[in-house]
Amino acid sequence: DADPSKIEVAYHGADQAAFHPPSTEERARVRARLGLGDLDYIAFLGAKEPRKNVPSLIRGWVRAVEAIDHPPALVIAGGQGHDDEIDEAIEAVPPQLRLLRPGYLRYTDLAGFLGGAMIACYPSFGEGFGLPILEAMACGAPVLTTPRLSLPEVGGDAVAYTGPRPDEIARDLAELIADGDRREALSKAGADRAKEFTWEGSA
């Protein structure tokens, strides 16, 4: 029964110096370090906790790309976490598909990694705020995430949404991979929206 006029929501911000649309050189540096060459890739960056739903992302990605002539790789970067189901999902990945787990990336490579991705995918069961999608948006990555908890407050209309199940992720990821115009529109909308979330504004 609190008085709404006495409540201010202080959203988190994105560090615009670290998370920005990357230069061609920044993108190329990350590709070289990961050994990707010219291969497109789907990016995930974060801890491997069960709430991040990485096993469903892996299974959904397989279904979305296995029939494509030049399928994009899946790069799962970040700390190891404690989701034992990830290894089980990886074991079922067909040999013609490429999945990379580079672990932690250099902080200076994050913009190149996220902004160089075809899509940044975060099919989380829920986030306290959604800093990972905000940082990906700030880098100009088209984002696919779930409309759970706070995520729609961060993404608004500037991201694409999917469900948490592998079949839902497969359907929506495949549609986004096939639609370059929509990816370009989301890239611009996400970068513009991310500018509204600053640490100065939060303070």
C-alpha positions as CSV (number, residue, x, y, z in Angstrom):
1,D,0.0,0.0,0.0
2,A,2.9,2.3,-0.5
3,D,2.3,5.7,-2.2
4,P,3.7,5.3,-5.8
5,S,4.6,9.0,-5.9
6,K,7.2,8.3,-3.2
7,I,8.9,5.5,-5.1
8,E,11.8,5.9,-7.6
9,V,13.2,2.9,-9.4
10,A,17.0,3.2,-9.9
11,Y,17.9,0.9,-12.9
12,H,21.4,-0.3,-13.3
13,G,23.5,1.1,-16.1
14,A,25.9,-0.1,-18.8
15,D,29.5,1.1,-18.8
16,Q,29.6,2.9,-22.1
17,A,33.4,2.9,-22.3
18,A,33.6,-0.9,-22.0
19,F,30.3,-1.8,-23.8
20,H,29.9,-0.1,-27.1
21,P,29.4,-1.0,-30.8
22,P,32.9,-2.4,-31.6
23,S,35.2,-1.3,-34.3
24,T,36.2,-3.7,-37.2
25,E,39.5,-4.2,-35.4
26,E,37.9,-5.1,-32.1
27,R,35.7,-7.7,-33.9
28,A,38.6,-9.1,-35.8
29,R,40.7,-9.5,-32.7
30,V,38.1,-11.5,-30.9
31,R,37.5,-13.7,-33.9
32,A,41.2,-14.4,-34.2
33,R,41.5,-15.3,-30.5
34,L,38.5,-17.6,-30.7
35,G,39.7,-19.1,-34.0
36,L,36.4,-18.3,-35.7
37,G,37.6,-17.0,-39.0
38,D,34.7,-15.7,-41.0
39,L,32.2,-18.0,-39.3
40,D,29.1,-16.3,-37.9
41,Y,28.3,-17.1,-34.2
42,I,25.6,-16.9,-31.6
43,A,27.0,-15.4,-28.3
44,F,26.2,-16.2,-24.7
45,L,28.2,-14.4,-21.9
46,G,27.6,-15.2,-18.3
47,A,27.8,-17.7,-15.4
48,K,26.7,-21.3,-16.1
49,E,24.0,-21.3,-13.4
50,P,20.8,-23.3,-13.8
51,R,18.7,-20.1,-14.0
52,K,20.6,-19.1,-17.1
53,N,19.1,-22.0,-19.0
54,V,22.2,-22.8,-21.1
55,P,21.3,-26.5,-21.7
56,S,18.1,-25.4,-23.4
57,L,20.0,-22.8,-25.4
58,I,22.4,-25.5,-26.7
59,R,19.6,-27.8,-27.6
60,G,17.6,-25.0,-29.2
61,W,20.6,-23.8,-31.2
62,V,21.2,-27.3,-32.6
63,R,17.6,-27.6,-33.8
64,A,17.7,-24.1,-35.3
65,V,20.9,-24.5,-37.3
66,E,21.5,-28.2,-38.1
67,A,19.8,-27.9,-41.5
68,I,21.5,-24.7,-42.5
69,D,24.2,-24.9,-45.2
70,H,26.6,-22.6,-43.2
71,P,25.4,-22.9,-39.6
72,P,26.6,-20.2,-37.1
73,A,28.7,-21.5,-34.2
74,L,27.6,-21.2,-30.6
75,V,30.1,-19.5,-28.3
76,I,29.4,-19.9,-24.6
77,A,31.7,-17.6,-22.7
78,G,32.1,-16.8,-19.0
79,G,32.7,-18.6,-15.8
80,Q,32.0,-22.3,-15.3
81,G,29.2,-22.2,-12.8
82,H,27.4,-25.3,-11.5
83,D,25.0,-26.5,-14.2
84,D,25.9,-30.1,-14.7
85,E,23.3,-30.5,-17.5
86,I,25.4,-28.4,-19.8
87,D,27.9,-31.2,-20.5
88,E,25.1,-33.6,-21.2
89,A,23.6,-31.2,-23.8
90,I,27.1,-30.6,-25.4
91,E,27.6,-34.4,-25.8
92,A,24.5,-34.5,-28.1
93,V,25.7,-31.7,-30.4
94,P,26.2,-33.1,-34.0
95,P,29.8,-33.2,-35.1
96,Q,29.2,-30.8,-38.1
97,L,28.2,-28.0,-35.7
98,R,30.8,-25.9,-33.8
99,L,30.4,-25.0,-30.1
100,L,33.1,-23.1,-28.3
101,R,33.5,-22.7,-24.5
102,P,36.4,-20.2,-24.2
103,G,35.8,-19.5,-20.5
104,Y,36.5,-16.0,-19.3
105,L,37.3,-13.4,-22.0
106,R,39.5,-10.4,-21.6
107,Y,37.4,-7.4,-20.4
108,T,38.7,-5.4,-23.4
109,D,37.4,-8.1,-25.7
110,L,33.8,-8.1,-24.5
111,A,32.5,-5.3,-26.8
112,G,34.1,-7.1,-29.8
113,F,32.6,-10.4,-28.7
114,L,29.1,-9.3,-28.1
115,G,28.9,-6.7,-30.9
116,G,30.5,-9.1,-33.4
117,A,27.8,-11.8,-32.8
118,M,25.1,-12.5,-35.2
119,I,22.8,-12.7,-32.2
120,A,23.3,-12.6,-28.4
121,C,21.0,-15.2,-26.9
122,Y,20.0,-15.2,-23.2
123,P,17.0,-17.6,-22.7
124,S,17.1,-17.1,-18.9
125,F,14.4,-18.3,-16.5
126,G,14.7,-14.9,-14.8
127,E,17.1,-12.1,-13.9
128,G,17.2,-9.8,-11.0
129,F,17.8,-7.0,-13.4
130,G,19.2,-8.2,-16.8
131,L,22.6,-6.6,-17.0
132,P,23.9,-9.2,-19.6
133,I,21.2,-8.2,-22.1
134,L,21.8,-4.5,-21.4
135,E,25.5,-4.9,-22.1
136,A,24.9,-6.8,-25.3
137,M,22.4,-4.2,-26.4
138,A,25.0,-1.5,-25.7
139,C,27.4,-3.3,-28.0
140,G,24.8,-3.3,-30.8
141,A,24.1,-7.0,-30.7
142,P,20.6,-8.2,-31.7
143,V,19.3,-9.8,-28.5
144,L,17.0,-12.8,-28.1
145,T,15.8,-13.3,-24.5
146,T,12.8,-14.4,-22.4
147,P,10.0,-12.1,-21.2
148,R,10.7,-13.1,-17.6
149,L,10.7,-10.9,-14.4
150,S,12.7,-7.7,-15.1
151,L,14.0,-8.6,-18.6
152,P,11.1,-6.8,-20.5
153,E,11.8,-3.7,-18.4
154,V,15.3,-3.6,-19.7
155,G,14.7,-4.9,-23.3
156,G,11.4,-3.3,-24.0
157,D,10.7,-3.4,-27.8
158,A,14.4,-3.3,-28.6
159,V,14.9,-7.1,-28.2
160,A,13.3,-10.3,-29.5
161,Y,11.6,-12.6,-27.1
162,T,11.4,-16.4,-26.9
163,G,10.3,-19.0,-24.4
164,P,12.6,-21.0,-22.2
165,R,12.0,-24.4,-23.8
166,P,14.4,-25.8,-26.5
167,D,11.7,-26.0,-29.2
168,E,10.7,-22.3,-28.5
169,I,14.3,-21.2,-28.7
170,A,14.9,-23.2,-31.9
171,R,11.9,-21.6,-33.6
172,D,12.6,-18.0,-32.6
173,L,16.4,-18.3,-33.1
174,A,15.9,-19.8,-36.6
175,E,13.5,-16.9,-37.5
176,L,16.0,-14.3,-36.4
177,I,19.0,-16.0,-38.1
178,A,17.0,-15.9,-41.4
179,D,15.9,-12.3,-41.0
180,G,18.9,-10.0,-41.5
181,D,16.7,-6.9,-41.7
182,R,15.1,-7.6,-38.3
183,R,18.6,-8.2,-36.8
184,E,19.8,-4.9,-38.1
185,A,16.7,-3.1,-36.7
186,L,17.2,-4.8,-33.3
187,S,20.9,-3.9,-33.3
188,K,20.1,-0.2,-33.7
189,A,17.1,-0.2,-31.3
190,G,19.1,-2.0,-28.6
191,A,22.0,0.3,-28.8
192,D,19.7,3.4,-28.6
193,R,17.8,2.0,-25.7
194,A,20.9,1.0,-23.8
195,K,21.9,4.7,-23.7
196,E,18.9,5.3,-21.4
197,F,20.5,3.1,-18.7
198,T,23.5,4.9,-17.2
199,W,25.3,4.6,-13.9
200,E,25.0,8.4,-13.6
201,G,21.2,8.1,-14.0
202,S,21.2,5.2,-11.5
203,A,23.1,7.3,-8.9
